[in-house]
């Protein structure tokens, strides 16, 4: 089941105190509507009843979708610098819930799941959209690295990130977005063939594939954080 907790927060625009139904866990099997809301950007986005300003709280919950093989521990972007610590925590949580420490019948379900951690709404949405199109998230990260390498003057900065957002007319659609407010900076479309070529080129991409898939934090941003 999905779990929510009503908590008092302050509107970021007018500072009024209001009650917010905060997500602690989301069950995608039972609540596909919440998966859809993550994709369309409406999940955990509410208007302030006093000033009318719409705001969205930073995500911090677990998304579980056994049918799609997803278990994602979601954290706010501001905690990215604690990636290793939070990955260790998430690994322990998954082990208790679906891994070695879980009952045998549950372990069988966990064996079919890919445990992940993400930071920020853009990263979570990306994992959900990739799953909707049955695309491997590691290969998508390699596609992103290929784009950064070949794009003229990519808007790569501390406040931007590149995210897979759609599959349209045989093309993978990626977007450079602002980390804090999710505003679109630039859209990049590449042929689906790029994905297939990376899958086929085992030798050329294998070192980076191994590095990206070494843990639960499967994201190009991990390589950038470790580089610093």
N, C-alpha and C positions, 0 to 999 in steps of 0.2 A: 504494500500500500504506500501511497504518497503521504508524507508527514509534513505538516505545517505548524508553526507556532506564532500566535498573535503576540506582537511585541510593540512597545512604544518607541517611536523614532521621531526625529525632527526633520521637517521639510527642509531640503537644502536651499530652497529659494526664500522662504519667509520665516523659517525656524519654528513654525507652529508644531506642537506635539500632536502626533496622530498615531492611530493603531494600524499596524501593517501585518499582513498575513505572510510571514517569512517562511520560505521553503527550507526544509531540513533534508528531505529526500524526495525524489521523484521516481515513480514506477512507470516506466514507459510502456510496459505490457498492458497495464490496467488503465492508464491515462494517456492514450495516444494524443489527446487534445493538448496535453502539456508539452509533448514533443513538438507538436505543430506550433505552439506558442513560442517555444525556444527559437524555432526557425524563423517565424515572422517577426520576432523581436518584441512581442507583447508580454512575454512571461516576466513577472515581477516588475512590471512597469505600471505605475498608478498615478492618477492626478491627485494633487493635494486638495482636500475638500475646502480649505480656507482660501488659498490664492489661485488655485486652478492649474498651477505649474505641474507638468508631467515629469516624473523622475523615475529612475530605475536603480534599485539597490545593487551593489556589487554581489555577484553570486558566491555562495558558499554552502554547497549541499552535495548530495550524491545522486547521480542518475543511474538507475538500474533498469536494463532492458534485456531480459534473458533471451527473448525471441530473436533479438538482433545481435546477441553476443556482446553487449556493452555494459561495462561497469566503470563509471567515471566519477572520480572525486574532483569536485569543482571548487576552485579557490579564487579569491579576488586577485586582480592583476598586481595589486600592491604587495602581495606576498610572493611574487616571483623570485625574489632574492633568497627565499627560504625553500627553494625547490627541492633540494636534496633531503632536507629534514621532513618536509611534507610528503615527499615520495615514500620515505621510509615508514611514515605513519600510515599512509594509504595502503602500502604493501601489507602491513600488519593487520589492518582492518579487513582487507580482502581475504587474507589467510584465515581469519576467524569466521568470516561470513560465507565464503565459497571455496576456500583453499584447504590446505593441509589440516587445519584445525576444525573444519566443519564436518558435519555428519556425512557419511558416504553418499547418500542420495543427493545432497546439496553439492558435494564436490564434483559429481558427474555434470551438474549444470555449470559449475565454475570452470571446468575444463574446456568448455566451449566459449568462454567469455574472454575478451581482451581487456584486462584492467588498465585504466589510464588515469592520469591526472591532467587537468587543464587549468589555465589561469585566464580569467576574464570571459565575458560573454562571447566575443568573437571566436575564441578557441573552442568553446563548448559547441556553439552553433556549427562550426566547421566539422566537428566529429559527428554530429547528428546528420548533417547533410551528406557527408561522405558515406555514412551507413545507409542512408536512404537510397543512394545510388550504387550501393554495393562496391564501393571503392576502398582500397586499402589505404589507411591513413599514413603509413610509412612511405609508400610510393608517392602520395600527394606531397609529403614534405620534401621528397627529392625533386618533384616537379617545381616546387617553390624555389629550391636552391638553384635549379636550372634557369628559372626566370630571373632571379637576382643576378646570376652570372652573365646573362645575355641581354637583359633589358638596358637600354640607354638611360642613364641617370635615374635609376630606381629611387623612389622617395623613401629610402631606408634611413630611419632615424630612431632616436630613443622613444619618440611618441607615436610611432607608426608600426604597423605590422601587416604582413601579407597573409590573407586568408582565402581558402577555397570557399566559394559561396554558391555555385550552381553548375549544372551540366546542361547546356543549351545548344541544340542544333549540332551535336557532335563536337562541341568545344567545351573545354574546362574554363570556367569563369572564376578568376581570382580578383580580390579587391584589396587595395592598400587602404587601411582604415586608421583613424585616430584611436589610440588605445583608450583614452579616458572617456570619450563621448560617442565612440563608434561611428563618427562622421566619415563619409566616403571621401577619399583623396583621389583615387585613380582606379580604373578597372583595367584588367589585363585578361585577354582571351587567348587561349592557346589550343591547338588541335588536340583532340583526344589521343591522337597518335603519339604525342609526347609521353603520355602515361604508359602506353603499350610498349614503346621503345625502351623506357626505363625498366619495365618489368622484364623484357627480353634480354637486356644488357646486364647479365648477372655480374660479369667480371668488372666492368667499368664502374658500376655503382655499389658494388658489394661492401667496400670499406665504410662508406657513408651510411649504407643501409644498416650495417651492424651497429654503428655508433648511435644512430637514431633509435633503433629498436632495443637498445641495451637495457632499458628500464621502462617505467610506466609513463614517463614524461616524453611522449613522442611528439616533438615540436621543434621546428627550426630554431625557435627562440632559445632552446636549451643550449644549442651550439654557440649562439651569440653570447649568452650569459657566461658560459664556461670560458669563452675566449677572453672575457674581461676579468 
